[in-house]
């Protein structure tokens, strides 16, 4: 799924625009516990400061409909492999991350 690929690439490239382009406000607030513009600012800081070699290994499963989807995928971060599950929601013509459901190593 293109959104997951874009999120991983954006984090790896330290691109803070992913915080508003690919994440819902709900996700940004739930990740850092802050609200509104403060949450978005913190997300941008964290993505900009990210260090490590992150890459997408594969997308294992996509389930959903035209409004919401669950995506299971595998990444590596500094040679540690992690299986992740994200909930995505449709936002206009694109998809955004709504929630991180699980992360296992």
SEFIZA-3560 file (N, C-alpha, C; in Angstrom, 3 decimals):
REM SEFIZA-3560
<numar><xx>0.839</xx><yy>-1.179</yy><zz>0.000</zz><atom>N</atom></numar>
<numar><xx>0.000</xx><yy>0.000</yy><zz>0.000</zz><atom>CA</atom></numar>
<numar><xx>0.882</xx><yy>1.239</yy><zz>0.000</zz><atom>C</atom></numar>
<numar><xx>0.555</xx><yy>2.170</yy><zz>-0.851</zz><atom>N</atom></numar>
<numar><xx>1.387</xx><yy>3.353</yy><zz>-1.085</zz><atom>CA</atom></numar>
<numar><xx>1.576</xx><yy>4.200</yy><zz>0.169</zz><atom>C</atom></numar>
<numar><xx>0.570</xx><yy>4.314</yy><zz>1.013</zz><atom>N</atom></numar>
<numar><xx>0.687</xx><yy>5.151</yy><zz>2.213</zz><atom>CA</atom></numar>
<numar><xx>1.735</xx><yy>4.605</yy><zz>3.165</zz><atom>C</atom></numar>
<numar><xx>1.757</xx><yy>3.302</yy><zz>3.376</zz><atom>N</atom></numar>
<numar><xx>2.753</xx><yy>2.701</yy><zz>4.263</zz><atom>CA</atom></numar>
<numar><xx>4.152</xx><yy>2.910</yy><zz>3.689</zz><atom>C</atom></numar>
<numar><xx>4.298</xx><yy>2.707</yy><zz>2.397</zz><atom>N</atom></numar>
<numar><xx>5.603</xx><yy>2.949</yy><zz>1.765</zz><atom>CA</atom></numar>
<numar><xx>6.034</xx><yy>4.407</yy><zz>1.949</zz><atom>C</atom></numar>
<numar><xx>5.095</xx><yy>5.329</yy><zz>1.781</zz><atom>N</atom></numar>
<numar><xx>5.400</xx><yy>6.754</yy><zz>1.916</zz><atom>CA</atom></numar>
<numar><xx>5.745</xx><yy>7.122</yy><zz>3.359</zz><atom>C</atom></numar>
<numar><xx>5.070</xx><yy>6.512</yy><zz>4.337</zz><atom>N</atom></numar>
<numar><xx>5.371</xx><yy>6.775</yy><zz>5.740</zz><atom>CA</atom></numar>
<numar><xx>6.793</xx><yy>6.315</yy><zz>6.063</zz><atom>C</atom></numar>
<numar><xx>7.125</xx><yy>5.094</yy><zz>5.691</zz><atom>N</atom></numar>
<numar><xx>8.461</xx><yy>4.564</yy><zz>5.976</zz><atom>CA</atom></numar>
<numar><xx>9.526</xx><yy>5.415</yy><zz>5.274</zz><atom>C</atom></numar>
<numar><xx>9.291</xx><yy>5.752</yy><zz>4.019</zz><atom>N</atom></numar>
<numar><xx>10.247</xx><yy>6.585</yy><zz>3.284</zz><atom>CA</atom></numar>
<numar><xx>10.362</xx><yy>7.975</yy><zz>3.909</zz><atom>C</atom></numar>
<numar><xx>9.247</xx><yy>8.541</yy><zz>4.338</zz><atom>N</atom></numar>
<numar><xx>9.260</xx><yy>9.862</yy><zz>4.957</zz><atom>CA</atom></numar>
<numar><xx>10.008</xx><yy>9.889</yy><zz>6.276</zz><atom>C</atom></numar>
<numar><xx>9.798</xx><yy>8.872</yy><zz>7.103</zz><atom>N</atom></numar>
<numar><xx>10.535</xx><yy>8.782</yy><zz>8.373</zz><atom>CA</atom></numar>
<numar><xx>12.025</xx><yy>8.616</yy><zz>8.088</zz><atom>C</atom></numar>
<numar><xx>12.347</xx><yy>7.712</yy><zz>7.170</zz><atom>N</atom></numar>
<numar><xx>13.758</xx><yy>7.464</yy><zz>6.834</zz><atom>CA</atom></numar>
<numar><xx>14.440</xx><yy>8.714</yy><zz>6.279</zz><atom>C</atom></numar>
<numar><xx>13.686</xx><yy>9.566</yy><zz>5.581</zz><atom>N</atom></numar>
<numar><xx>14.239</xx><yy>10.783</yy><zz>4.979</zz><atom>CA</atom></numar>
<numar><xx>14.135</xx><yy>11.993</yy><zz>5.908</zz><atom>C</atom></numar>
<numar><xx>13.633</xx><yy>11.783</yy><zz>7.123</zz><atom>N</atom></numar>
<numar><xx>13.471</xx><yy>12.875</yy><zz>8.098</zz><atom>CA</atom></numar>
<numar><xx>12.570</xx><yy>13.978</yy><zz>7.553</zz><atom>C</atom></numar>
<numar><xx>11.505</xx><yy>13.598</yy><zz>6.873</zz><atom>N</atom></numar>
<numar><xx>10.596</xx><yy>14.546</yy><zz>6.226</zz><atom>CA</atom></numar>
<numar><xx>9.436</xx><yy>14.884</yy><zz>7.159</zz><atom>C</atom></numar>
<numar><xx>9.468</xx><yy>16.022</yy><zz>7.842</zz><atom>N</atom></numar>
<numar><xx>8.423</xx><yy>16.355</yy><zz>8.798</zz><atom>CA</atom></numar>
<numar><xx>7.051</xx><yy>16.594</yy><zz>8.173</zz><atom>C</atom></numar>
<numar><xx>6.979</xx><yy>16.759</yy><zz>6.863</zz><atom>N</atom></numar>
<numar><xx>5.674</xx><yy>16.981</yy><zz>6.224</zz><atom>CA</atom></numar>
<numar><xx>4.760</xx><yy>15.769</yy><zz>6.342</zz><atom>C</atom></numar>
<numar><xx>5.326</xx><yy>14.577</yy><zz>6.632</zz><atom>N</atom></numar>
<numar><xx>4.465</xx><yy>13.394</yy><zz>6.756</zz><atom>CA</atom></numar>
<numar><xx>3.504</xx><yy>13.528</yy><zz>7.928</zz><atom>C</atom></numar>
<numar><xx>3.844</xx><yy>14.347</yy><zz>8.907</zz><atom>N</atom></numar>
<numar><xx>2.988</xx><yy>14.493</yy><zz>10.091</zz><atom>CA</atom></numar>
<numar><xx>1.611</xx><yy>15.034</yy><zz>9.733</zz><atom>C</atom></numar>
<numar><xx>1.531</xx><yy>15.928</yy><zz>8.765</zz><atom>N</atom></numar>
<numar><xx>0.227</xx><yy>16.439</yy><zz>8.339</zz><atom>CA</atom></numar>
<numar><xx>-0.255</xx><yy>15.789</yy><zz>7.049</zz><atom>C</atom></numar>
<numar><xx>0.680</xx><yy>15.321</yy><zz>6.232</zz><atom>N</atom></numar>
<numar><xx>0.327</xx><yy>14.743</yy><zz>4.936</zz><atom>CA</atom></numar>
<numar><xx>-0.151</xx><yy>13.306</yy><zz>5.033</zz><atom>C</atom></numar>
<numar><xx>0.453</xx><yy>12.520</yy><zz>5.954</zz><atom>N</atom></numar>
<numar><xx>0.160</xx><yy>11.085</yy><zz>6.004</zz><atom>CA</atom></numar>
<numar><xx>-0.413</xx><yy>10.599</yy><zz>7.331</zz><atom>C</atom></numar>
<numar><xx>-0.423</xx><yy>11.450</yy><zz>8.347</zz><atom>N</atom></numar>
<numar><xx>-0.963</xx><yy>11.079</yy><zz>9.659</zz><atom>CA</atom></numar>
<numar><xx>-2.213</xx><yy>11.897</yy><zz>9.945</zz><atom>C</atom></numar>
<numar><xx>-3.232</xx><yy>11.261</yy><zz>10.538</zz><atom>N</atom></numar>
<numar><xx>-4.392</xx><yy>12.012</yy><zz>10.999</zz><atom>CA</atom></numar>
<numar><xx>-4.022</xx><yy>12.753</yy><zz>12.284</zz><atom>C</atom></numar>
<numar><xx>-4.804</xx><yy>13.763</yy><zz>12.611</zz><atom>N</atom></numar>
<numar><xx>-4.590</xx><yy>14.486</yy><zz>13.868</zz><atom>CA</atom></numar>
<numar><xx>-4.754</xx><yy>13.529</yy><zz>15.048</zz><atom>C</atom></numar>
<numar><xx>-5.699</xx><yy>12.600</yy><zz>14.938</zz><atom>N</atom></numar>
<numar><xx>-5.904</xx><yy>11.595</yy><zz>15.991</zz><atom>CA</atom></numar>
<numar><xx>-4.618</xx><yy>10.815</yy><zz>16.253</zz><atom>C</atom></numar>
<numar><xx>-3.963</xx><yy>10.365</yy><zz>15.190</zz><atom>N</atom></numar>
<numar><xx>-2.731</xx><yy>9.599</yy><zz>15.341</zz><atom>CA</atom></numar>
<numar><xx>-1.637</xx><yy>10.451</yy><zz>15.979</zz><atom>C</atom></numar>
<numar><xx>-1.442</xx><yy>11.652</yy><zz>15.473</zz><atom>N</atom></numar>
<numar><xx>-0.391</xx><yy>12.535</yy><zz>15.983</zz><atom>CA</atom></numar>
<numar><xx>-0.603</xx><yy>12.797</yy><zz>17.474</zz><atom>C</atom></numar>
<numar><xx>-1.839</xx><yy>13.053</yy><zz>17.873</zz><atom>N</atom></numar>
<numar><xx>-2.126</xx><yy>13.319</yy><zz>19.280</zz><atom>CA</atom></numar>
<numar><xx>-1.966</xx><yy>12.072</yy><zz>20.143</zz><atom>C</atom></numar>
<numar><xx>-2.363</xx><yy>10.926</yy><zz>19.625</zz><atom>N</atom></numar>
<numar><xx>-2.284</xx><yy>9.698</yy><zz>20.423</zz><atom>CA</atom></numar>
<numar><xx>-0.848</xx><yy>9.221</yy><zz>20.610</zz><atom>C</atom></numar>
<numar><xx>0.018</xx><yy>9.519</yy><zz>19.662</zz><atom>N</atom></numar>
<numar><xx>1.413</xx><yy>9.074</yy><zz>19.753</zz><atom>CA</atom></numar>
<numar><xx>2.187</xx><yy>9.862</yy><zz>20.807</zz><atom>C</atom></numar>
<numar><xx>1.951</xx><yy>11.170</yy><zz>20.869</zz><atom>N</atom></numar>
<numar><xx>2.766</xx><yy>11.960</yy><zz>21.786</zz><atom>CA</atom></numar>
<numar><xx>2.001</xx><yy>12.543</yy><zz>22.976</zz><atom>C</atom></numar>
<numar><xx>0.695</xx><yy>12.305</yy><zz>23.061</zz><atom>N</atom></numar>
<numar><xx>-0.082</xx><yy>12.741</yy><zz>24.214</zz><atom>CA</atom></numar>
<numar><xx>-0.372</xx><yy>14.231</yy><zz>24.268</zz><atom>C</atom></numar>
<numar><xx>-0.048</xx><yy>14.952</yy><zz>23.216</zz><atom>N</atom></numar>
<numar><xx>-0.305</xx><yy>16.387</yy><zz>23.163</zz><atom>CA</atom></numar>
<numar><xx>-1.522</xx><yy>16.654</yy><zz>22.291</zz><atom>C</atom></numar>
<numar><xx>-1.954</xx><yy>17.898</yy><zz>22.235</zz><atom>N</atom></numar>
<numar><xx>-3.147</xx><yy>18.254</yy><zz>21.457</zz><atom>CA</atom></numar>
<numar><xx>-2.833</xx><yy>19.279</yy><zz>20.378</zz><atom>C</atom></numar>
<numar><xx>-3.640</xx><yy>19.277</yy><zz>19.353</zz><atom>N</atom></numar>
<numar><xx>-3.674</xx><yy>20.232</yy><zz>18.256</zz><atom>CA</atom></numar>
<numar><xx>-2.293</xx><yy>20.609</yy><zz>17.692</zz><atom>C</atom></numar>
<numar><xx>-2.019</xx><yy>21.909</yy><zz>17.601</zz><atom>N</atom></numar>
<numar><xx>-0.787</xx><yy>22.379</yy><zz>16.960</zz><atom>CA</atom></numar>
<numar><xx>0.460</xx><yy>21.923</yy><zz>17.717</zz><atom>C</atom></numar>
<numar><xx>0.355</xx><yy>21.796</yy><zz>19.041</zz><atom>N</atom></numar>
<numar><xx>1.498</xx><yy>21.338</yy><zz>19.835</zz><atom>CA</atom></numar>
<numar><xx>1.864</xx><yy>19.903</yy><zz>19.460</zz><atom>C</atom></numar>
<numar><xx>0.852</xx><yy>19.066</yy><zz>19.261</zz><atom>N</atom></numar>
<numar><xx>1.089</xx><yy>17.672</yy><zz>18.866</zz><atom>CA</atom></numar>
<numar><xx>1.736</xx><yy>17.608</yy><zz>17.489</zz><atom>C</atom></numar>
<numar><xx>1.253</xx><yy>18.414</yy><zz>16.567</zz><atom>N</atom></numar>
<numar><xx>1.813</xx><yy>18.429</yy><zz>15.212</zz><atom>CA</atom></numar>
<numar><xx>3.257</xx><yy>18.926</yy><zz>15.227</zz><atom>C</atom></numar>
<numar><xx>3.524</xx><yy>19.948</yy><zz>16.018</zz><atom>N</atom></numar>
<numar><xx>4.883</xx><yy>20.463</yy><zz>16.134</zz><atom>CA</atom></numar>
<numar><xx>5.833</xx><yy>19.413</yy><zz>16.706</zz><atom>C</atom></numar>
<numar><xx>5.388</xx><yy>18.691</yy><zz>17.729</zz><atom>N</atom></numar>
<numar><xx>6.226</xx><yy>17.638</yy><zz>18.331</zz><atom>CA</atom></numar>
<numar><xx>6.484</xx><yy>16.531</yy><zz>17.318</zz><atom>C</atom></numar>
<numar><xx>5.463</xx><yy>16.136</yy><zz>16.562</zz><atom>N</atom></numar>
<numar><xx>5.641</xx><yy>15.107</yy><zz>15.535</zz><atom>CA</atom></numar>
<numar><xx>6.708</xx><yy>15.545</yy><zz>14.535</zz><atom>C</atom></numar>
<numar><xx>6.613</xx><yy>16.772</yy><zz>14.078</zz><atom>N</atom></numar>
<numar><xx>7.587</xx><yy>17.277</yy><zz>13.102</zz><atom>CA</atom></numar>
<numar><xx>8.999</xx><yy>17.273</yy><zz>13.677</zz><atom>C</atom></numar>
<numar><xx>9.123</xx><yy>17.644</yy><zz>14.936</zz><atom>N</atom></numar>
<numar><xx>10.434</xx><yy>17.621</yy><zz>15.594</zz><atom>CA</atom></numar>
<numar><xx>10.980</xx><yy>16.198</yy><zz>15.665</zz><atom>C</atom></numar>
<numar><xx>10.111</xx><yy>15.253</yy><zz>16.062</zz><atom>N</atom></numar>
<numar><xx>10.551</xx><yy>13.867</yy><zz>16.223</zz><atom>CA</atom></numar>
<numar><xx>10.956</xx><yy>13.245</yy><zz>14.890</zz><atom>C</atom></numar>
<numar><xx>10.176</xx><yy>13.483</yy><zz>13.853</zz><atom>N</atom></numar>
<numar><xx>10.521</xx><yy>12.938</yy><zz>12.538</zz><atom>CA</atom></numar>
<numar><xx>11.808</xx><yy>13.583</yy><zz>12.030</zz><atom>C</atom></numar>
<numar><xx>11.937</xx><yy>14.874</yy><zz>12.212</zz><atom>N</atom></numar>
<numar><xx>13.146</xx><yy>15.569</yy><zz>11.772</zz><atom>CA</atom></numar>
<numar><xx>14.402</xx><yy>15.098</yy><zz>12.500</zz><atom>C</atom></numar>
<numar><xx>14.227</xx><yy>14.687</yy><zz>13.753</zz><atom>N</atom></numar>
<numar><xx>15.371</xx><yy>14.250</yy><zz>14.564</zz><atom>CA</atom></numar>
<numar><xx>15.617</xx><yy>12.744</yy><zz>14.490</zz><atom>C</atom></numar>
<numar><xx>14.775</xx><yy>12.017</yy><zz>13.764</zz><atom>N</atom></numar>
<numar><xx>14.897</xx><yy>10.559</yy><zz>13.700</zz><atom>CA</atom></numar>
<numar><xx>16.266</xx><yy>10.153</yy><zz>13.173</zz><atom>C</atom></numar>
<numar><xx>16.866</xx><yy>9.214</yy><zz>13.862</zz><atom>N</atom></numar>
<numar><xx>18.148</xx><yy>8.674</yy><zz>13.416</zz><atom>CA</atom></numar>
<numar><xx>18.027</xx><yy>7.152</yy><zz>13.377</zz><atom>C</atom></numar>
<numar><xx>18.637</xx><yy>6.586</yy><zz>12.436</zz><atom>N</atom></numar>
<numar><xx>18.565</xx><yy>5.140</yy><zz>12.263</zz><atom>CA</atom></numar>
<numar><xx>18.280</xx><yy>4.825</yy><zz>10.817</zz><atom>C</atom></numar>
<numar><xx>18.583</xx><yy>3.636</yy><zz>10.420</zz><atom>N</atom></numar>
<numar><xx>18.357</xx><yy>3.199</yy><zz>9.045</zz><atom>CA</atom></numar>
<numar><xx>17.065</xx><yy>2.394</yy><zz>9.009</zz><atom>C</atom></numar>
<numar><xx>15.992</xx><yy>3.041</yy><zz>8.588</zz><atom>N</atom></numar>
<numar><xx>14.675</xx><yy>2.412</yy><zz>8.521</zz><atom>CA</atom></numar>
<numar><xx>14.364</xx><yy>2.027</yy><zz>7.086</zz><atom>C</atom></numar>
<numar><xx>13.875</xx><yy>0.793</yy><zz>6.907</zz><atom>N</atom></numar>
<numar><xx>13.459</xx><yy>0.384</yy><zz>5.567</zz><atom>CA</atom></numar>
<numar><xx>12.271</xx><yy>-0.566</yy><zz>5.651</zz><atom>C</atom></numar>
<numar><xx>11.476</xx><yy>-0.537</yy><zz>4.603</zz><atom>N</atom></numar>
<numar><xx>10.332</xx><yy>-1.434</yy><zz>4.483</zz><atom>CA</atom></numar>
<numar><xx>10.815</xx><yy>-2.747</yy><zz>3.895</zz><atom>C</atom></numar>
<numar><xx>10.515</xx><yy>-3.851</yy><zz>4.583</zz><atom>N</atom></numar>
<numar><xx>10.887</xx><yy>-5.172</yy><zz>4.083</zz><atom>CA</atom></numar>
<numar><xx>9.787</xx><yy>-5.698</yy><zz>3.172</zz><atom>C</atom></numar>
<numar><xx>8.545</xx><yy>-5.675</yy><zz>3.692</zz><atom>N</atom></numar>
<numar><xx>7.423</xx><yy>-6.171</yy><zz>2.888</zz><atom>CA</atom></numar>
<numar><xx>6.100</xx><yy>-5.763</yy><zz>3.531</zz><atom>C</atom></numar>
<numar><xx>5.059</xx><yy>-5.766</yy><zz>2.719</zz><atom>N</atom></numar>
<numar><xx>3.697</xx><yy>-5.613</yy><zz>3.210</zz><atom>CA</atom></numar>
<numar><xx>3.085</xx><yy>-7.000</yy><zz>3.167</zz><atom>C</atom></numar>
<numar><xx>2.666</xx><yy>-7.489</yy><zz>4.338</zz><atom>N</atom></numar>
<numar><xx>2.162</xx><yy>-8.854</yy><zz>4.439</zz><atom>CA</atom></numar>
<numar><xx>0.669</xx><yy>-8.972</yy><zz>4.168</zz><atom>C</atom></numar>
<numar><xx>-0.109</xx><yy>-8.011</yy><zz>4.646</zz><atom>N</atom></numar>
<numar><xx>-1.553</xx><yy>-8.171</yy><zz>4.547</zz><atom>CA</atom></numar>
<numar><xx>-2.238</xx><yy>-6.808</yy><zz>4.559</zz><atom>C</atom></numar>
<numar><xx>-3.276</xx><yy>-6.673</yy><zz>3.746</zz><atom>N</atom></numar>
<numar><xx>-4.109</xx><yy>-5.475</yy><zz>3.731</zz><atom>CA</atom></numar>
<numar><xx>-5.560</xx><yy>-5.944</yy><zz>3.778</zz><atom>C</atom></numar>
<numar><xx>-6.309</xx><yy>-5.439</yy><zz>4.756</zz><atom>N</atom></numar>
<numar><xx>-7.733</xx><yy>-5.770</yy><zz>4.878</zz><atom>CA</atom></numar>
<numar><xx>-8.500</xx><yy>-4.483</yy><zz>5.036</zz><atom>C</atom></numar>
<numar><xx>-9.651</xx><yy>-4.392</yy><zz>4.408</zz><atom>N</atom></numar>
<numar><xx>-10.462</xx><yy>-3.205</yy><zz>4.600</zz><atom>CA</atom></numar>
<numar><xx>-11.446</xx><yy>-2.980</yy><zz>3.489</zz><atom>C</atom></numar>
<numar><xx>-11.938</xx><yy>-1.751</yy><zz>3.454</zz><atom>N</atom></numar>
<numar><xx>-12.898</xx><yy>-1.358</yy><zz>2.437</zz><atom>CA</atom></numar>
<numar><xx>-12.489</xx><yy>0.015</yy><zz>1.903</zz><atom>C</atom></numar>
<numar><xx>-13.407</xx><yy>0.734</yy><zz>1.306</zz><atom>N</atom></numar>
<numar><xx>-13.031</xx><yy>2.015</yy><zz>0.702</zz><atom>CA</atom></numar>
<numar><xx>-12.951</xx><yy>3.158</yy><zz>1.713</zz><atom>C</atom></numar>
<numar><xx>-13.177</xx><yy>2.876</yy><zz>3.012</zz><atom>N</atom></numar>
<numar><xx>-13.105</xx><yy>3.926</yy><zz>4.045</zz><atom>CA</atom></numar>
<numar><xx>-12.010</xx><yy>3.694</yy><zz>5.076</zz><atom>C</atom></numar>
<numar><xx>-11.673</xx><yy>2.426</yy><zz>5.337</zz><atom>N</atom></numar>
<numar><xx>-10.677</xx><yy>2.105</yy><zz>6.366</zz><atom>CA</atom></numar>
<numar><xx>-9.959</xx><yy>0.816</yy><zz>5.998</zz><atom>C</atom></numar>
<numar><xx>-8.726</xx><yy>0.698</yy><zz>6.465</zz><atom>N</atom></numar>
<numar><xx>-7.942</xx><yy>-0.507</yy><zz>6.172</zz><atom>CA</atom></numar>
<numar><xx>-6.973</xx><yy>-0.782</yy><zz>7.312</zz><atom>C</atom></numar>
<numar><xx>-6.656</xx><yy>-2.048</yy><zz>7.465</zz><atom>N</atom></numar>
<numar><xx>-5.634</xx><yy>-2.501</yy><zz>8.404</zz><atom>CA</atom></numar>
<numar><xx>-4.490</xx><yy>-3.054</yy><zz>7.551</zz><atom>C</atom></numar>
<numar><xx>-3.278</xx><yy>-2.562</yy><zz>7.798</zz><atom>N</atom></numar>
<numar><xx>-2.121</xx><yy>-2.986</yy><zz>7.012</zz><atom>CA</atom></numar>
<numar><xx>-1.074</xx><yy>-3.582</yy><zz>7.946</zz><atom>C</atom></numar>
<numar><xx>-0.678</xx><yy>-4.804</yy><zz>7.648</zz><atom>N</atom></numar>
<numar><xx>0.383</xx><yy>-5.484</yy><zz>8.396</zz><atom>CA</atom></numar>
<numar><xx>1.622</xx><yy>-5.478</yy><zz>7.524</zz><atom>C</atom></numar>
<numar><xx>2.745</xx><yy>-5.011</yy><zz>8.087</zz><atom>N</atom></numar>
<numar><xx>3.969</xx><yy>-4.903</yy><zz>7.299</zz><atom>CA</atom></numar>
<numar><xx>5.186</xx><yy>-5.112</yy><zz>8.189</zz><atom>C</atom></numar>
<numar><xx>6.325</xx><yy>-5.291</yy><zz>7.549</zz><atom>N</atom></numar>
<numar><xx>7.568</xx><yy>-5.560</yy><zz>8.265</zz><atom>CA</atom></numar>
<numar><xx>8.597</xx><yy>-4.501</yy><zz>7.876</zz><atom>C</atom></numar>
<numar><xx>9.276</xx><yy>-3.962</yy><zz>8.901</zz><atom>N</atom></numar>
<numar><xx>10.346</xx><yy>-2.994</yy><zz>8.673</zz><atom>CA</atom></numar>
<numar><xx>11.622</xx><yy>-3.481</yy><zz>9.346</zz><atom>C</atom></numar>
<numar><xx>12.722</xx><yy>-2.881</yy><zz>8.937</zz><atom>N</atom></numar>
<numar><xx>13.974</xx><yy>-3.059</yy><zz>9.678</zz><atom>CA</atom></numar>
<numar><xx>14.435</xx><yy>-1.682</yy><zz>10.117</zz><atom>C</atom></numar>
<numar><xx>14.924</xx><yy>-1.608</yy><zz>11.330</zz><atom>N</atom></numar>
<numar><xx>15.492</xx><yy>-0.386</yy><zz>11.872</zz><atom>CA</atom></numar>
<numar><xx>16.829</xx><yy>-0.757</yy><zz>12.481</zz><atom>C</atom></numar>
<numar><xx>17.880</xx><yy>-0.253</yy><zz>11.863</zz><atom>N</atom></numar>
<numar><xx>19.240</xx><yy>-0.566</yy><zz>12.323</zz><atom>CA</atom></numar>
<numar><xx>19.409</xx><yy>-2.068</yy><zz>12.521</zz><atom>C</atom></numar>
<numar><xx>18.999</xx><yy>-2.837</yy><zz>11.535</zz><atom>N</atom></numar>
<numar><xx>19.083</xx><yy>-4.299</yy><zz>11.425</zz><atom>CA</atom></numar>
<numar><xx>18.175</xx><yy>-5.081</yy><zz>12.386</zz><atom>C</atom></numar>
<numar><xx>17.232</xx><yy>-4.434</yy><zz>13.059</zz><atom>N</atom></numar>
<numar><xx>16.222</xx><yy>-5.139</yy><zz>13.856</zz><atom>CA</atom></numar>
<numar><xx>14.916</xx><yy>-5.179</yy><zz>13.072</zz><atom>C</atom></numar>
<numar><xx>14.375</xx><yy>-6.369</yy><zz>12.917</zz><atom>N</atom></numar>
<numar><xx>13.147</xx><yy>-6.553</yy><zz>12.151</zz><atom>CA</atom></numar>
<numar><xx>11.934</xx><yy>-6.432</yy><zz>13.070</zz><atom>C</atom></numar>
<numar><xx>10.922</xx><yy>-5.683</yy><zz>12.599</zz><atom>N</atom></numar>
<numar><xx>9.718</xx><yy>-5.448</yy><zz>13.383</zz><atom>CA</atom></numar>
<numar><xx>8.489</xx><yy>-5.614</yy><zz>12.506</zz><atom>C</atom></numar>
<numar><xx>7.489</xx><yy>-6.368</yy><zz>12.994</zz><atom>N</atom></numar>
<numar><xx>6.206</xx><yy>-6.476</yy><zz>12.322</zz><atom>CA</atom></numar>
<numar><xx>5.293</xx><yy>-5.411</yy><zz>12.928</zz><atom>C</atom></numar>
<numar><xx>4.648</xx><yy>-4.637</yy><zz>12.076</zz><atom>N</atom></numar>
<numar><xx>3.782</xx><yy>-3.558</yy><zz>12.546</zz><atom>CA</atom></numar>
<numar><xx>2.416</xx><yy>-3.657</yy><zz>11.898</zz><atom>C</atom></numar>
<numar><xx>1.430</xx><yy>-3.130</yy><zz>12.606</zz><atom>N</atom></numar>
<numar><xx>0.072</xx><yy>-3.075</yy><zz>12.072</zz><atom>CA</atom></numar>
<numar><xx>-0.437</xx><yy>-1.654</yy><zz>12.255</zz><atom>C</atom></numar>
<numar><xx>-0.868</xx><yy>-1.040</yy><zz>11.152</zz><atom>N</atom></numar>
<numar><xx>-1.436</xx><yy>0.300</yy><zz>11.198</zz><atom>CA</atom></numar>
<numar><xx>-2.870</xx><yy>0.275</yy><zz>10.701</zz><atom>C</atom></numar>
<numar><xx>-3.694</xx><yy>1.118</yy><zz>11.300</zz><atom>N</atom></numar>
<numar><xx>-5.046</xx><yy>1.342</yy><zz>10.802</zz><atom>CA</atom></numar>
<numar><xx>-5.010</xx><yy>2.624</yy><zz>9.985</zz><atom>C</atom></numar>
<numar><xx>-5.473</xx><yy>2.542</yy><zz>8.746</zz><atom>N</atom></numar>
<numar><xx>-5.529</xx><yy>3.695</yy><zz>7.859</zz><atom>CA</atom></numar>
<numar><xx>-6.976</xx><yy>4.074</yy><zz>7.600</zz><atom>C</atom></numar>
<numar><xx>-7.210</xx><yy>5.363</yy><zz>7.379</zz><atom>N</atom></numar>
<numar><xx>-8.541</xx><yy>5.841</yy><zz>7.003</zz><atom>CA</atom></numar>
<numar><xx>-8.424</xx><yy>6.686</yy><zz>5.747</zz><atom>C</atom></numar>
<numar><xx>-9.477</xx><yy>6.657</yy><zz>4.964</zz><atom>N</atom></numar>
<numar><xx>-9.493</xx><yy>7.468</yy><zz>3.749</zz><atom>CA</atom></numar>
<numar><xx>-9.751</xx><yy>8.919</yy><zz>4.146</zz><atom>C</atom></numar>
<numar><xx>-8.961</xx><yy>9.797</yy><zz>3.540</zz><atom>N</atom></numar>
<numar><xx>-9.100</xx><yy>11.236</yy><zz>3.752</zz><atom>CA</atom></numar>
<numar><xx>-9.152</xx><yy>11.875</yy><zz>2.374</zz><atom>C</atom></numar>
<numar><xx>-10.344</xx><yy>12.130</yy><zz>1.883</zz><atom>N</atom></numar>
<numar><xx>-10.498</xx><yy>12.614</yy><zz>0.508</zz><atom>CA</atom></numar>
<numar><xx>-10.110</xx><yy>11.515</yy><zz>-0.455</zz><atom>C</atom></numar>
<numar><xx>-9.140</xx><yy>11.790</yy><zz>-1.299</zz><atom>N</atom></numar>
<numar><xx>-8.672</xx><yy>10.808</yy><zz>-2.279</zz><atom>CA</atom></numar>
<numar><xx>-7.472</xx><yy>10.006</yy><zz>-1.794</zz><atom>C</atom></numar>
<numar><xx>-6.979</xx><yy>10.311</yy><zz>-0.601</zz><atom>N</atom></numar>
<numar><xx>-5.783</xx><yy>9.628</yy><zz>-0.101</zz><atom>CA</atom></numar>
<numar><xx>-6.082</xx><yy>8.873</yy><zz>1.190</zz><atom>C</atom></numar>
<numar><xx>-5.055</xx><yy>8.203</yy><zz>1.704</zz><atom>N</atom></numar>
<numar><xx>-5.155</xx><yy>7.448</yy><zz>2.948</zz><atom>CA</atom></numar>
<numar><xx>-4.198</xx><yy>8.052</yy><zz>3.966</zz><atom>C</atom></numar>
<numar><xx>-4.628</xx><yy>8.013</yy><zz>5.249</zz><atom>N</atom></numar>
<numar><xx>-3.778</xx><yy>8.511</yy><zz>6.328</zz><atom>CA</atom></numar>
<numar><xx>-3.750</xx><yy>7.502</yy><zz>7.470</zz><atom>C</atom></numar>
<numar><xx>-2.674</xx><yy>7.530</yy><zz>8.251</zz><atom>N</atom></numar>
<numar><xx>-2.543</xx><yy>6.661</yy><zz>9.412</zz><atom>CA</atom></numar>
<numar><xx>-3.453</xx><yy>7.187</yy><zz>10.508</zz><atom>C</atom></numar>
<numar><xx>-4.319</xx><yy>6.318</yy><zz>11.016</zz><atom>N</atom></numar>
<numar><xx>-5.237</xx><yy>6.662</yy><zz>12.103</zz><atom>CA</atom></numar>
<numar><xx>-4.739</xx><yy>6.109</yy><zz>13.444</zz><atom>C</atom></numar>
<numar><xx>-4.170</xx><yy>4.918</yy><zz>13.432</zz><atom>N</atom></numar>
<numar><xx>-3.719</xx><yy>4.300</yy><zz>14.687</zz><atom>CA</atom></numar>
<numar><xx>-2.657</xx><yy>3.250</yy><zz>14.411</zz><atom>C</atom></numar>
<numar><xx>-1.750</xx><yy>3.112</yy><zz>15.379</zz><atom>N</atom></numar>
<numar><xx>-0.788</xx><yy>2.002</yy><zz>15.381</zz><atom>CA</atom></numar>
<numar><xx>-1.389</xx><yy>0.935</yy><zz>16.281</zz><atom>C</atom></numar>
<numar><xx>-1.672</xx><yy>-0.230</yy><zz>15.725</zz><atom>N</atom></numar>
<numar><xx>-2.369</xx><yy>-1.265</yy><zz>16.491</zz><atom>CA</atom></numar>
<numar><xx>-1.435</xx><yy>-2.223</yy><zz>17.184</zz><atom>C</atom></numar>
<numar><xx>-0.285</xx><yy>-2.505</yy><zz>16.576</zz><atom>N</atom></numar>
<numar><xx>0.633</xx><yy>-3.455</yy><zz>17.215</zz><atom>CA</atom></numar>
<numar><xx>2.004</xx><yy>-3.356</yy><zz>16.592</zz><atom>C</atom></numar>
<numar><xx>2.994</xx><yy>-3.621</yy><zz>17.425</zz><atom>N</atom></numar>
<numar><xx>4.379</xx><yy>-3.657</yy><zz>16.951</zz><atom>CA</atom></numar>
<numar><xx>5.059</xx><yy>-4.802</yy><zz>17.694</zz><atom>C</atom></numar>
<numar><xx>5.614</xx><yy>-5.749</yy><zz>16.958</zz><atom>N</atom></numar>
<numar><xx>6.330</xx><yy>-6.859</yy><zz>17.585</zz><atom>CA</atom></numar>
<numar><xx>7.668</xx><yy>-7.047</yy><zz>16.911</zz><atom>C</atom></numar>
<numar><xx>8.620</xx><yy>-7.522</yy><zz>17.658</zz><atom>N</atom></numar>
<numar><xx>9.974</xx><yy>-7.734</yy><zz>17.106</zz><atom>CA</atom></numar>
<numar><xx>10.192</xx><yy>-9.202</yy><zz>16.846</zz><atom>C</atom></numar>
//
